[in-house]
Amino acid sequence: MVFDYMYSSHRKEYIALSFRYFVSPKHVYQLAHGKDAKSAKDQKILHELCEMGIIHHRKPRHQDTEE
């Protein structure tokens, strides 16, 4: 749903982080709920979500490479 973050108990935190990192609150919500980080900015957002206690540390997914 497009506005799922609006009904979250962490809505204020998502909005604050979105202003700090110039992304949408929806993007912050999606990162908090499992979306893969695709940039250094996304990693910083995930780190802050972890520090706030909203999420627990996640191991980054590694792409399988064939050599």
Summary of the structure (lengths in Angstrom):
residues: 67
radius of gyration: 12.7
end to end distance: 39.5
largest distance: 45.7
contacts: 134
relative contact order: 0.14
helix: 52%
strand: 0%
